Amino acid sequence: DGGITQSPKYLFRKEGQNVTLSCEQNLNHDAMYWYRQDPGQGLRLIYYSQIVNDFQKGDIAEGYSVSREKKESFPLTVTSAQKNPTAFYLCASTPYPSSGANVLTFGAGSRLTVL
Amino acid sequence: EDKVVQSPLSLVVHEGDTVTLNCSYEVTNFRSLLWYKQEKKAPTFLFMLTSSGIEKKSGRLSSILDKKELFSILNITATQTGDSAVYLCAVDGGRSSNTGKLIFGQGTTLQVKP
C-alpha cells in the first residue's frame, strides 16, 4: 500500500542533542513538507521541498535542517539550537503542489520529547 | 499576515447531537479550503472546497464555503463516539500559493459522549 512512513513514532532525547526524524513516501509525490503540532496551535510549517535537491524554509525553520537527496525521502534534523523541540512532528506530501487541487497526505507522526 | 481561525476550540456533545464547526480565513491568493480529521495520529482528508455555496457531503458530514464572507462550516449530524477527534481547517493560498503548503487553523477538539 502506498503511503508515508515516519520513524521513530516516539523519541526521547536529552537537551543539547541533535535528532533526526525519518520520512519516506512511496507515492511518487513531488512535494514534501514538515509540520510541527503543539497543543492549541494547529500545524505550523517547518520546511518544504518541491523537487529533489531543493527545499525552502517555512514559518518556523529556526533550529531545524532538512535534506532532499532522493524523491522518496525528506529527513528532518532537530538541532540543539531549537529552543523548544518537544512536539509532535508530521510529514506530508502531495503530487501537484501548484495545481490548486492540493490535498496533502500525512504520515502518522513522530512524537519527540526532550528531557 | 495570512491566518486561519477555527471556533470553537473544543466542544463536548452527546451521541445523536448535531455539531457545527467554524473556520474563518484571511489568506491572499486563496485557492482552496480543506478539512481534515485527526484521531491521535495522521490527519485524514475530509473535504476540499473551492467554490462558494456548493455543499460537499459524505455520509453524516457536510461542508460549505462562503468566499464572500471568508468562512467555511463543517456539519456533523447524528454524532457518534467515533466522531471524537481534532478537526483541522486549512487553506491553500498565501504569498507562496503555488508551493502547495497549507495554512492551518488551531483545530477544534470534538468529544462525543455516549
Contacts between the chains, C-beta under 8 A, distances in Angstrom:
chain1	res1	chain2	res2	distance
A	4	B	42	7.8
A	31	B	99	7.4
A	31	B	100	5.0
A	33	B	100	7.7
A	33	B	101	6.2
A	35	B	104	7.6
A	40	B	9	6.9
A	40	B	106	6.0
A	41	B	106	6.1
A	42	B	4	7.7
A	42	B	6	7.8
A	42	B	88	6.7
A	42	B	104	4.2
A	42	B	105	5.4
A	42	B	106	4.3
A	42	B	107	5.2
A	43	B	88	7.0
A	43	B	90	7.7
A	43	B	102	7.8
A	43	B	104	4.1
A	44	B	104	7.5
A	45	B	101	5.5
A	45	B	102	8.0
A	48	B	99	6.4
A	48	B	100	7.6
A	48	B	101	5.4
A	50	B	99	6.3
A	50	B	100	7.3
A	56	B	96	7.9
A	56	B	99	7.2
A	58	B	101	6.8
A	90	B	42	7.3
A	90	B	43	7.4
A	94	B	100	5.0
A	96	B	100	7.5
A	97	B	98	6.9
A	97	B	99	5.5
A	97	B	100	2.7
A	97	B	101	7.7
A	98	B	98	4.0
A	98	B	99	7.3
A	98	B	100	6.8
A	100	B	31	4.6
A	100	B	32	6.5
A	100	B	50	7.5
A	100	B	92	7.1
A	101	B	32	6.9
A	101	B	48	7.0
A	101	B	50	7.8
A	102	B	31	7.3
A	102	B	32	6.8
A	102	B	92	4.9
A	102	B	100	4.6
A	102	B	102	7.4
A	103	B	34	6.7
A	103	B	45	5.4
A	103	B	48	6.0
A	104	B	34	7.9
A	104	B	45	7.8
A	104	B	90	8.0
A	104	B	100	7.5
A	104	B	102	6.1
A	105	B	45	7.6
A	106	B	36	7.9
A	106	B	42	4.3
A	106	B	43	5.0
A	106	B	44	7.8
A	107	B	42	6.0
A	108	B	41	4.4
A	108	B	42	4.7
A	109	B	41	5.5
A	109	B	42	6.4
